[in-house]
Amino acid sequence: MLTHGCRLNQYETDGIAASFADAGHERVEQPADADLVIVNTCTVTQAADLEGRRLVRRLASRLGPGRVVVTGCSAQRDPEPYAAVRGVRLVAGNSHKERLLELVGATTPAAGETAVADAGGAAVPVLVEPPAGARPESRVRSLSAGGRSANARAYLRVQDGCSQSCTFCSLPEVRGTSASLPLAAVRREATQLAAAGHGEIVLTGAHLGSYGYDLAPRVPLATLIEAVLEAAPSCRVRLSSLEPRGVGPDLLRLLAVEPRVCPHLHLPLQSGDDRVLAGMRRAYRSGPYAERAWAAAEAVRAAAGEGAPGLALGSDFIVGFPGEDDAAFAATVDLVERLPFTYGHVFPYSDRPGTPAAALGGRGRPDVVRRRSAVLRRLLRRKGLEFRRAHLGAVVEIVVESVEAAAQPAAGAWLARGTSERFLQVRVPGLGPAPPVASRLRVRVTAVGEEGLVGEVRPPMLG
């Protein structure tokens, strides 16, 4: 299994792998050792599409015919280029992910199946259906892996699709409108993940803040979080990317009073200029965004106390959106400087064919976009380093993601790596019994680096 893109894809990969494991198949690390390689693709940018196609071509040429299956968002959006690769066995869209085991083993065509001739003239089955539209009941089905996850910090998909209409985005095209996993199924999966020993559950969705809008009765986001905390008492809970409107009073209360809710929010901004945000058709403007970000930061500060590290606040930024001029970019830089961001992802704008933004004029020159991107990345790196330095001497809790023997080991020496509650990478050397992968470990920060933190174990060792 090879996965590109978001946590949704990673969660879905776990579910696919579990279905094959339950049928007696073994998951291997190296593609060359596999009888079948499933590639779960991403289409968030044009570069993601190109990367997926390159990977599939490389695998098919090396592994030989019939050993590569392609699924995911890029396959959903544009399946023909994948089916045309000589050696691909099957192309299946998002709505067929949970049936891959059945489809791979089928001896007769599936309903709705078409075929595309590859470069050698062989017929490659293609199963891609348009995403389901709005329905009164949820269309999100559990892909529970029975508590098995390839990630120490386990992902739990609680929502899929998006009902927004951002002009640059193709997400509704490939995943449909917003839909939620019913609360009973969420509780069941959270219980399984906790029983399997995971120390953290990451709630994921294509538009997480819209969770519960399609359920009857409606389930607020805070109720979802509280249900997971109750079902998985040994786990901390982290939210993946959340739209600013999701930061309401109930979430602020949880950030202030519930220590198992990670003090970390990822709130996509995209631009700090209101005119650009209007062109993107985003559902907020810079002022309300800033108010909600500061409210979250204040809730965490009040809970942690003066002098303690504050909220980890991440974001996404698009540079070079049509119509972005020097003043618009300067507004973005100014807002990033003023807000307590601790990291961010910067994406040069690229057209997604068929989206409204692709028809807009006013694109920036590539050299200007590269220069602006570099400016924003430097600013975010500086703010990230300042945030890491604020951790020096603090006690943090990591979820252990790997443990290895130390490079120059004394007897029983080990090196653990993990992620803190504030989404920082931490390296921890130790002696004696090593902490289990996926466990929670208390660590005092002793050093700060360009990429993360270094710490020492604090008793009691395990959380």
N, C-alpha and C positions, 0 to 999 in steps of 0.2 A: 504494500500500500504506500503510495506516494501522494502527499497532500500539499496543495498550494493554497495560499490565501488565509481566510479568517478562521476564528475559533469554531464557527458553525461547521465549516468543512472538516475541521479536526474532530469535532464531536461525531459527525456523520461517518467519518472514516472509522472511528472506534466501533460504531454500530455495524458497519459493513463487515469489519474484521471479525467481530463477535459471531455474526451469522455464519461465516465460513468456518470459524473454530468449532462452533457447535455441530457442524456437519463433519467434523473430523479432519479439517485442513489445518496446517500449521503456518503461522505467520513467520516469515524470515526477514532478516535485516537487509540483505543484499539482493538487488534485482536479478543478478546473474544466477542466484540460487533458487529462484522462484519458477514454478511452472506457469504462474499467472501473475501479472503485475497490473494492479488497478491504479489509475491516475485520476485523482480527484482535483479538478481544475478550478481556476479562479478567473473572473473577467472584470475585476474592479478597475483595471486600467488596460490601455492598449498593450503596454509592456507585459502585463500578466498573460494576456492572450498569446502573445508571441513566445513568451517563455514556455507556456504549456505546449504549444505546437512543437517547439524545438525539442523539448523533453520527450514527447511522444515519438517524434521521428528518430531520435537517438536510441531510445529503448527498442523500438520496433526493428531498427536495422541491426542492433546487437543481439537481440534475443531470438529473432526468427519469427516465422508466421504463427499467428494464433495465440500469442502470449501477452498481449497488451489490451486492456479494456479501459475505455475513457468515459468518465462521468463528470459531474460538477457543472458549475455555472458557465464556463466557457464552452463546454460541450452542449449545454442547453441552448446557448445563444447562437452558436454557429457550428453545428455538428459536422458539416460537409468536409472542411479541411482536415479534421481528425479521421473521418472515415476514408478519406483519400490516401492516407498513409499506408503504404504497403506493409502488411503484417499486423495491422490492428484487427482485433477479433470482434469487438462490439463497441458501439457508442450509445450511451444511455443518458438521458437527461435527469434533472434533479428529482422528478416525480417517480423515477424508477430505481433510485439508489437502494431502497430497502429490498428490492427484488433481484439484486444482481446475482446472488447465488443461484436462484431459480433460472434467470435468463442465461447465465453462462452455461448451465447444464442442459438447456432446452435442446431438443432435437427437432422441434417444429417451430415455425415462426410464431412470435407472440402477437397478440392483438395490437393493431396499430403500427406494426413493424414495417419499415421500408428498408430498402437496401441501396447503398451507394457503391459504385465500383471503385476499388482502390487503384493505385498506380499500376498494378499488375493485372487488372481486369477482374479480380475476385470480388464477389459481392459481400459487403460488410453491413451487417444489420444495424439499423439506426432506430432508436426508440426515444423520441422527443415529443412531448406534448406540451401545449401552452399551459403555464401555471394556472391553477384554479383561481377563479375570481372570488369576490366577496361572498361569504355564506353566513347564515345565522349561527352555524355551529363551527367549531374549530376544525381545520383540516390538518393540523399538525399532529402527526402520529409519533408515539414514542419510538425511538431507536435504541432503547435501553440495551446496553451491553452487559447487563447483569452485574454491574459494579466493576467491570473490567475497563480500564482506560490505559492508553499508552502514555498518559501524562500523569505525573505525580500530583499535579494540581488539576483535578478532573473537571472537564467541561460538561455542563448540563444545558442542552438546548431547550429553552422554555418558550421560544417565539420564533417565527420565521416570516419572511416577506415584509413588504413595506407599502403603506398606503399614501406616503408622501409623493411629491412629484418634482423632486429636484431636477433641474434642467440638465445636469451633467451626468446623471446616474441611470444605469440600466438595471438596477436591482429589481424593481417591480416586474420588469420583463422576464427575468430569469427565475425569480422566486415568488412572484405573485403578490397579492395584497396581504396585509398583516393578519396573522393568525397565531393563536396561543395554544400551548400545551395545557390541557386541563390540570387543575391544581392537584387532583388525586394522583395523576401520573407523575407530576413533579415530585410529590412527596415520596412516591414509590422509588423513583430513580435516586433521589437524595439519600434515602435509607440504604439502598444498595451500595452507593458509592462510599458512604460512611462505614458500612460493614466491611468493605474491601480494604479499608485502611487509609483512604485518602484524607489528607489533612486540610484540604481546601477544595471547595466547589466554586467554580466560576460560572455564573449564570450568563448564558449567551443568547443572542438573538440578532436578527438582521436589523430590528428597530426595537430594542429592548424596552424603551419607555412606553411603547404602545401595548405592552403585555396586558392581557385581561380585558381589553376593550371589546373583543368579539365574544367573550364568554357571557353566559347568562346564569346567574347575575354577574355583573362586571366584577373583576378581581383587581384591586389596586396593586401597584408594584410593591408597596410596603408589605401588604398581606402576603404576597409571594415570598418575599425575603424572610418574613417571620415563619412561614410554613417550612422553608428549607432549614432555618436555624433549629426549629423544633424537631424535624425529621432526622437531622444529622447533628446531634449535640457535640460530637467530637470534631467537627469541622468548622473552620472559619469560612465566610462567604464573601466572594468578590463579585462586583458587577463588571461586565465587559462594557463596551462602548454604549453610551447613553446620551440621548438628545437632551438639550438643556431643559426642556419642559418637564422632563422626568424628575428634576430636582425640586421636589415640593416639600411641604412641612413635615410629612410623615417620614420621608427619607432623611431629612435633616435631623429629625428626632432619633432615628436609628443610628446615624453616624455619631450622635452625641452620647448615646446611652448604651449601645450594644458593642462591646469590645470584639465580638467575633465578626462584625461587619468591617471589612478592610477599609481603612481611611484612604481610599483611592478611587478617583473618578476619572473616566476618559470621556470628555465632552467635546465632540468635534465642533470646531469653530469655522473652519474653511477660509474665512476672511474677516478682517476687522472693519471693513468698509460697508456701510449699510446699502450703498448703491449696488455694490457687487453682490451682497447677500440677496438683494431683491432680484438681480439677474439670475442668481442661482436658484431662486424660489425656495430659499430656506425659510423655516417657520419661526424665525427669531431675528432680532437685530442686536447690534453690539451692546447696547445699553442693558437690556434684559439679560443677555448672556452674562455680562460682567456681574450683575446683581446676584444671579444664582451661583456663579462661581465663588463670589466672596461669601455668600451665605453658607455654602458648604465648607469653605475654609474656616469660617468662624465657628461652625458647629464642631469641627474637629479640634480646633485650638482650645475651645472651652473644655472639651473632654480630656485632652492630653495635658493641658496646663501650660503655663508660660515656660519658655525655654525648650520645650519638647518639639521634635519634628512635627510639622503640620501636615496638611492634606497633600497627598500625591495627586497632582492634577495634570493629566495628559490631554492632548488634542491632535486633530488632523488639520492640515492647511493645504489649500490648493493655491499655487502661485501661477499667475499668467492666465487666469480666467478671462474670457473675452470682455474687454472694457476696463480691465484693471490698468490704471495709469499710475504715475509716480505718487500722486496724492493718496490713491486707494491703498497702495502698498505701504506707504508711510503710516496710514491709519492702522493697518495690521501690525506693523512693527511696534507702534506706540501701545496698542492694546496688549500685545504679548509682553512688552516690558512692564506694564502696570499690573497685570494679573499674576497670581502665584503659580504659573506653569512650572512643572518640574521636568517635562519631556514633551516631545511632539514629533509627529511624522509630517514631512514636507513633500508634497507631490507636485511636480510641474504639471500643469493642465494638459490633458490629451483628449482629443475628440473621441466620443463613443458614437459611432455611426447610428443614426436614427434618433438620437436624443435632441431636444430643442436647442441645447447649447451648441451643437455641431453646426447649426445654421447661423449662428451669431458672428458678426464681424468684430473687429477691434482686438485681434490677437496681438500679444506682445512678441517682439523679436526673440528668437531662441536664446541669443546671448544675454538679453536683458532678463529673461526668465531664469536662466542659469545663475546670473549674478544675484538676483533677488532671492532665489532659493538658498544660495550660499550665505547671504546675510541673515536670513531667518534661522537657518540651521546653527550658525555661530551663536546667535542670541539664545537659542534653546539649549545649546551645549553649556553655555555659561550659567544659565539658570539651573540646569541640572546639576552642575558641579556644586553650586551654592547649596542646593538642597541636600546633596550627599554630605557635604561638610557639616551641615547642621546635625547629622547623625553621630558625629564623633563622640564617643563616650556613652551613647544611648544604648539601651537594651532593646533589641528587636526580636521578632519571632519569624523564623523562616520555615517554609515547607521545603524539606530536603528533596532535591530533584536528582542528585547523583552523589555517590560515594565511591572514592577510588583510593588506592594506596598512595601515600605521599611520594613525591618524586625522589626524595632521598630519605627513605623511611627508616626511622628507628623502629624498634619492635612494637608492633601494634599501631603505628602511625597511619592516619587517614586524612583525607581532604574531602569535605562535604561542600556541595554547592546547592544553593537554593534561592528562593524569592521571598523577600520580606513582605510584611503586610502593606507596606507603602511601595511595593512594586520595584524594589531594588534588588539587583543580583548581589549575593553575599557568598564569599568563600570563607570556610571555617576549617582550620586544621585542628586535629585532635589526636589523643592517644587512648588506647584501650578499646572497649566495645564501641563500635560505630553506630550512629543513629540509623534506623531503617529508612529507606527511601519512602517518601510520601508522609513521613512523620513531621510533627512540628517541633522546632528546636529553638530554645531561647539563647540569644547570642549578644554579647557586648561588643560594640563596634570599636575596633582598635586602629583602623586605618581606612583612608578614603582614596580611591583611585579614579581614573578617568572613566571607567566603565561600571564600577560598583564599589562594594564595601568588603572589608576584611574584618573578621570578628573572632572572639573566643567564646567557648561554651560557658554558659552560666547555669548554676544549679537552681532548681531541678532541670536536668538536661532536656527532657521531653515535655512538650505541652500537651 
